[in-house]
Amino acid sequence: MTIDHRIIKYRILPVAVSVIIQTIIGLFLGHLYDMEIFFTAGHAVSHGIQPYGLFAARTIFDNPAFSEELPGIGYPPPWAMYLGLIYKTVYETTRSIFIYNLAIKIPSIIANIALAFVVEKIAIQEGLARKDSDKAFYFFLFNPFMIYISAAWGQFDSVVILVTVLALNDLHYGRIMRSSFLTALSVSLKILPLILAPMVLFFLWKNYDLKMCLRFAVSSFVVFMFLSYIPFVLLGWDLGIILSNLGFHFSRAGCFTLFNIIDLLYDGTSLPQGLEFLGYLWIPSLILTYSRLSRTSLTGRMGLFRWASALFFVLMLTRSWVSEQNIVFLIPLVVLESVVNSGKWFTVNLVWVITSLFSVINTSPFQMFFLLSPVPIEMVRQFDLVYRIPRLTLKFLVVIPWEILGLRYVWKTTSITSGSS
């Protein structure tokens, strides 16, 4: 058998380097708030306790670096069940918080690598020049923001968007049952991909028939219920806790949105009385976007990726609270739309650079060292005693070019009447 030296040189080596980099980062770093919640959720599930509630993280892990009390996980059951499995198999075996920390991030690291191969393959199939498809491959292997969110922060948005991209790709090829399973899985991990449901049904209705729409809807609903509801029944978890806290997602305001001005003006992260309706702004915004998109083409996977990128962008621009991690949803879709269709990287680079800049101003990177040292967090606290107002002002100002970038992108992608889609 002849060894393909090109694969060894241009694929295996960079993949190995990327894995090593992400593994080292993933071992020692983690977001102070999110990883603590993941740690305690894993403990709860492995001990037969539902991961939705309040937990004494510091007591559970006997570690002063942890908070005294934390809320439970805010996602559907599949991720919590994975955390429970990792706690049982990894933490109880090693008793190392660092190895536990890394093990939680393995799906995200794998997803970053998989995105490199998936996006590259789609780009080649769509006729992108080899040098540009190679660039896309290396982009997902070594992009600082993608590595920061997954390997350092510990969030799994790259897993969710990978599953979403695969679901849309299968939909293009008519693999309806597999697409419905992957769609349900993505929504069961994080609910955000649910905004694509009308697009998927519209695509099926236009390219197949009503029977296919119903088949997809029923099968994806069944899988979603199995993954997201049945665990509550089988494990005796209280669904009421989730339902009673739904309003929180419509009242919280700030972070990577223009709504962060509320923190500057009111010193809080909730919508002021009388402005609660703004928490629902994303709903009419998505309806308007769907209306505009319906006048454009929706044929083939590039049409699906174009629509999906516009819809996710609108969600990120109009939701009252958007964490930096959620921008990972945009990156593969914008690469597929902007790079594959036009070969331009300008918008892609602005997406991750602006978000990274915001994250620094938001002090998120300093929270990644809590397992190693309290010094970075204490430095931020001392800095905020003097410069909190200028920092919050800068946070708001950085979001303005982000909003402009997003609005330009959405206007362009919702104005295409024909073309490569």
N, C-alpha and C positions, 0 to 999 in steps of 0.2 A: 504494500500500500504506500502510495506516494504522500508524503507529508506536505500539506499546503503551508509553505513558509509565510505566505502573505497573511493567512489567518493568525498564525502564531505571532507575527510581528505587529499586525494592526488591530488585532482583536483580543487575544488572550492576555497579552502583556498589559495593555491599558486597563482592561477589566480587572486584572489582578491588582494593579496599582490603586484603582478606584476603590476596590473592596478593602484593601489594606488601610487606605486613608479613612474611609468611613467607619471601619471597625475600630481603629484607634480613637477616633473622635467619639464614636458611639459608646465606647467603654467608659469614658471618664466624664463626658458632658451630658447635661440634661436640663430641661426647663424646670425651674424651681417649682412652679405650680402644677403644670401638666404631668410631669413625671411622678411627682408625689401622689397625684390622684391615680395614675396608672399603677403605681406600686401598691397602694392600699386597695384598689379595686381587685387586683390579682389576689391579694391576701383574702379579701372578703369572699370572692367566688370559690376559691380553693377550700374555704372553711364552711361552705354551705350558706353563706350570708349574701343577700342581694347587694350588688355594688352601687345601689342608689340610696344615698342617705348621708350621714355625717360620720367621719372616722377620725380617731385620734392617731394620726400618722406617727407622731413622735413616740408615742407609747408603743405602737405596734412594732416599729423597727428599732426602738431603743436608740434613737439617733438624734442628737440635738440639732442637726442640720434641717430636720423636718419640722413642719408646722404642727402646732398643738392640735388643731382640728381642721379638717378639710371636707368639702362636699364630695359626694360620690361622682362617678363617671357620668358624662352627659350625652352618651351615645347609645344606640341600640345594643342589644345583648351580644352579637357576635364578637366584637372587640373585647368586651369584658370577659367573655368566656375564653378567648385566646389568652388574656392576661392571667386568668386563673390557671390555665394549663401551664403557662410559663412559670408561674410562681411554684406550682406543685413539682414540676420536673426540673427546674433550674435553681430557683432560690432555696427550696427546702433541701436540695442536694448539696449546693455549694455554700450556702449562707453568705454569699458575697453580693452586696448591693450593686457592685460594679458589673458583675457578670449578668445579674438580673436586668440591670439597666441596658446592657448591650443586647441581651436576648429579646427584649421587648421590641427593639428596633430592627431586628433581622428582616421582617417582611418589608419594611420601608427601604432598607438598603437593597434588597433583592428587586424591589419595584423600580428603583432608580436605574439599576442595570437593565432590567427588562424593558423599560421605556426607551433606553438607548437603542436596543435591537428592534423594538416594535416600530418606533417612529422612523428609524432608518429604512426598515423594510417597506413601510408604506410610502416613504418618500421616493425610493427607487422604483416602486411599482407605478407611481404617479409620474415618472419621467424626470425626476430631479437629477441634475448632474451629479456624478460620483463624488466630486470634491465637496459639493454642498451637503450631500447625504452623509458623508464622512464627518463633516463639521457638526451636523445634528447629532450623530452618534457620540462624539466626544463631548458635546455640550451637556448631554444628560449624564455622562460619566463623571464630569468634573465641575459642573456648574456650582459655584459657591453657595448660592441661595438654596438650591435643591438639597445639597449636602447639609447645609445649616439647619433646614427645617426638619429633615428626616433623621440624620445621624446625630446631630448635636441636640436639637430641640426634642426630638423623640416623637413628633407627630407623624401620622400615617396617611396624610392626604395623597402622597404619591401612590400608595396602594389603591386608593379609591379611584383616582383618575386613570390609573393603568387599567383597572377593571372596566371603567366606563369607556375608554378608548377601544378596548377589545370587544365590548358589547356592541358599539357602533360599527366596528369593522365587520363583525359577524352579521349584523343587520344588513349591511351592504351586500354581503354574499348570500343572503337568504337563509342563513343558519338561524332560524327563528327561535327554536327552543333553547339553543345555547345562548343566544343573545338575551332572551328573556331571563335566563338563570343569572347571567352576569349582571344584567341591569338590576335585578332584585338584590343581588349580593352587594352591589355598589351602594344602593340606597340603604341597605341594612347595616352597612359600615358607618356611613354618614348620610344624613337625609338630604343633603344639598342636591345630589344628582336627580332628585325627584322632579326638579323643574324642567327636565328634558322629556318627561313623559308625553306631553302633548306633541312635541316634535316627533317622537318615535311613532306614535299612533298616526300622525299626519303622513309620515313617510310611508308607513305600511299601507295606508288607505290610498295614497297616490300611486304607489308602485306595485301593490298587490290587490287586496280586496278587503271587504269588511270582515269576512271570515278570518282572515289572517290577523287583522287588528284584534278581534275578540280572542283568538288563540293566544296571541302574545300577552294581552292584558290579563287573561285568566291565569296563564302559567306563571307570569311574573308576580302576580298577586299572591298565588298559592305559595311560591317560594319565599316571598317577602314575609308572609304570615308565619311560615315555618321557622324562618330565621329570627324574626323580630318579636313575634308574639308567643309562640309555643313555649320558648324558654321560661316565660313568666308563669305559664300554667304548670309545666313539668317541675320547675324548681321552686315553685311557691313564692315567687317574687311579687311584690306589690306594684301593679301597674299604676295605681292611683298616684304614687309619688311622681311619676313621669307626667301624668296628665295635669296634676295640680301645678306643675312648674312650667307649663308650656308658655304662659304669658311672659315669663322671664326673657324669652328669645325675641319678644316684640317690644320690650321696654328698655332693654340695655342699649346704651348708645356710646359710641366712641371708637377708639383704636384707629384702624386704617380707613377712616371715613371722615367726611366733613363734619359729622356729628361729634367728633372729638373736641370741638369748640365748647361743648357743654362742660367738659372737665375744666376748661380754662375759665369759663364764665360762672359756673355753678359749683365747681369743685366736686363733681360727681360723675357717675357713669350710667345714670338713668335719665330717661326723657322727662323733662319738667312737666308739671301738671298743666294740662291744656294742650300739650304737644304730643301726647301719646299716640295720636293717629299717624305720626311720622314713622312709627315702628312698622307700619304696614305699607309704606311707600313702595317697597319692592314688588308688591303684588300688582298694582296697576301698571308699574313700569314694565314688568314682564309681559303683561297682557298687551301693552302698546308695542313692545318689541316683537311679539308673536304676530301682531297685526302687520307690522312692516315686513317681517320676514316672509309672511305668507304671499307677498307679492313678488318674491324672488324665487329662484330655482331651488329645488330640493331633490336632486338626483345624484345618486352615488355617494360614496363615503365623504368626499370632499365637501359636498353640500351639507352633510350631517355635521362634519367638524366645524364648518363655517357657522352654521346655526348655533351649535353648542357653545362655541367660543363667544359669540355675541350674547347669548343668554346668560352665561356665567359672568361675563363682564358686567352686564346690567345688574345682576344680583350683587356683585361686589361693589358697584357704584352706589346702589340705592338702599342696601341693608343698613340698619342703624348701628350695627356692630359687625365689624369684619376684622378677624385676626390676620396677622401677616401670613400665617401658615396656609390660609385658604387660597392665597394667590397661586399656590402650586396647582390648583385645579385649572388655572388659565394657561400655564406655560406650555404643556404639550399641545393644547388645542391652538394656541396662537402660533406655535412653531409650524404646525401642520397647515394652518391657514396662510400665514404671512410668508414663510420660507418656502414651503412646497409650491404654493401658487405663484409667488413672485420672486423668490430667492432673496428677499430682504430680511435682514436681521434687526433692523433699527427698532421696531416696535417690541420685539422679543426682549432685546437687551434693556430697553427702558422699563419694561415690566418688572424684571427682577432687580435692576439697579435701584429704581425708585423705592421699591418695597424694602430692599436691604438698607437703604439710607434711613427710611422711616423706622425700621426695626432698631437701628442703633440709637436714634433719638428717643425711641420708646423704651430704651434701656434693656430690651430683651436679651441681647447677647451677654450682658453682665449676670443674668440669672442662670446661665448655663453652667456655672462653676460651683453650684451649691454643694455638690458632693465632695468637692475638693477643698474649698475654702470659703468662709463667709466674707472675706475681704472685698471682693468685687461688688457684692450687694451692699455692703456697708459704705463703700465709696459712693455708690449711686445715692444712697440715702443722705449722706452728708452733702453731696452735690445739690440735691434737690432742696435742701434747707435754704440754699442761697439762690439757686438758679431755676427753681421750679417753673415760674411764670415764663421766662424766656424759652425754656425747653418745651412747655406746652404750646407756646405760640409757634415755635418752629415746627412742632408736630402738625399743627393745623396748616401751616404754609406749605409743607411738603406734600400734603394731600391734594392741593390745588392742581399742580401739574399732572398728578395721577388721574384726577377727574377729567382733565382736558384730554389726556392721552386716551382714556377709556371712551369718552364721548366721541372722539374722532374715529376710533376703531369701530365702535358700534354703528356709527352713521355710515361708514364705508361698507361694512360687511352686511348691513341691512339694506343697502341701496343697489346691490348687484342683481341685475335682472337676468343675466345669462352668463355663460362662461364655463370655466373649467370645473365648476361644481358638478 
